[in-house]
Amino acid sequence: MKNLGKISLIVLFLFSIFVGSFTVYSINKVQSYGTLINYLGIVRGATQRLVKLELQHQPHDELIAYIDDIIYDLKNTDGKYGLEKIPNADYQQQFSALTTLWHRVKSNIYAMRQPCQFTTAAAVQRSTF
């Protein structure tokens, strides 16, 4: 009977170590996903701020570089923010769409910064209206 009590205690102890380890692992995983979500929110907010500044003719190249760094780090594991790469196929597809949109926004910003050069036809059309 004493042996059964000792064995039960050992099994209970090992089970509690397993449950504790699994809990720590789960918390760590949730924390890394939370960090990822925060950085995606930073990209969204910084992009909105950048567009607002550019519409007010206030170029902000540092903000563009900051967003580029975060997007690079979200795509790769060797960036300066140390973010984990998520292997989920759905996430990768949506992130690819986000990257495409970011490059489109960035190219539109650079195009808007260029001084307008009207062709003769455009100048005639402008004076007509």
C-alpha positions in Angstrom: 0.0 0.0 0.0 2.9 2.4 0.8 4.4 1.5 -2.6 1.2 2.5 -4.4 1.2 5.8 -2.5 4.8 6.5 -3.5 4.2 5.6 -7.1 1.0 7.7 -7.2 3.0 10.7 -5.8 5.8 10.2 -8.4 3.2 10.0 -11.3 1.4 13.1 -10.0 4.7 15.0 -9.7 5.8 14.0 -13.2 2.3 14.9 -14.6 2.5 18.4 -12.9 5.9 19.0 -14.4 4.5 18.1 -17.8 1.5 20.3 -17.4 3.7 23.2 -16.2 6.1 22.8 -19.1 3.3 22.8 -21.6 1.8 25.9 -20.0 5.1 27.8 -20.2 5.5 26.7 -23.8 1.9 27.9 -24.6 2.4 31.2 -22.9 5.6 31.8 -24.8 3.9 31.0 -28.2 1.0 33.3 -27.4 3.4 36.1 -26.5 5.3 35.7 -29.8 2.0 35.9 -31.7 1.1 39.0 -29.7 4.3 40.6 -30.6 3.7 39.7 -34.3 0.2 41.3 -34.1 1.6 44.4 -32.5 4.2 44.8 -35.3 1.5 44.3 -38.0 -0.5 47.1 -36.2 2.6 49.3 -36.3 2.9 48.8 -40.0 -0.7 49.7 -40.5 -0.5 52.8 -38.3 2.8 54.0 -39.6 1.6 53.6 -43.2 -1.5 55.7 -42.4 0.8 58.4 -40.8 3.1 58.3 -43.8 0.3 58.8 -46.3 -1.1 61.7 -44.2 2.3 63.4 -44.1 3.0 62.9 -47.8 -0.4 64.4 -48.6 0.7 67.4 -46.7 3.9 67.5 -48.7 6.0 66.5 -45.7 8.4 63.7 -46.9 9.4 61.3 -44.2 12.0 58.9 -45.5 12.9 57.6 -42.0 9.3 56.3 -41.6 9.5 54.5 -45.0 12.8 52.9 -43.9 11.2 51.9 -40.5 8.2 50.3 -42.3 10.6 48.5 -44.7 12.6 47.1 -41.8 9.5 45.8 -40.0 8.2 44.2 -43.2 11.6 42.6 -43.9 11.7 41.3 -40.3 8.1 39.9 -40.6 9.1 38.0 -43.7 12.6 36.9 -42.7 14.0 35.7 -39.3 17.3 37.7 -39.5 15.9 41.2 -39.0 16.7 43.6 -36.3 13.5 43.1 -34.3 13.9 39.3 -33.9 10.4 38.4 -35.0 9.5 34.8 -35.6 8.4 33.6 -39.1 4.9 32.1 -39.1 4.7 29.0 -41.2 1.0 29.2 -41.7 0.1 29.2 -45.5 -2.9 31.5 -45.1 -0.8 34.0 -43.1 2.0 33.9 -45.8 -0.5 34.5 -48.6 -2.1 37.5 -46.8 1.4 38.8 -45.8 2.4 38.6 -49.5 -0.6 40.7 -50.4 0.3 43.2 -47.7 3.9 43.4 -49.1 2.6 44.0 -52.6 0.3 46.8 -51.4 3.1 48.4 -49.4 5.4 48.4 -52.5 2.5 50.0 -54.5 2.0 52.7 -51.8 5.7 53.4 -51.7 6.0 53.7 -55.4 3.0 56.0 -55.5 4.6 58.2 -52.8 7.8 58.4 -54.8 5.8 59.2 -58.0 3.9 62.0 -56.1 7.2 63.6 -55.0 8.3 64.1 -58.6 7.6 67.5 -60.0 4.7 67.4 -62.5 5.8 67.6 -66.1 3.0 68.3 -68.5 3.1 67.3 -72.1 1.7 69.6 -74.6 -1.5 67.6 -74.9 -1.9 67.6 -71.1 -1.3 71.4 -71.0 -4.0 71.9 -73.7 -6.4 69.7 -71.9 -5.7 71.4 -68.6 -6.3 74.9 -70.1 -9.6 73.6 -71.7 -11.0 72.6 -68.4 
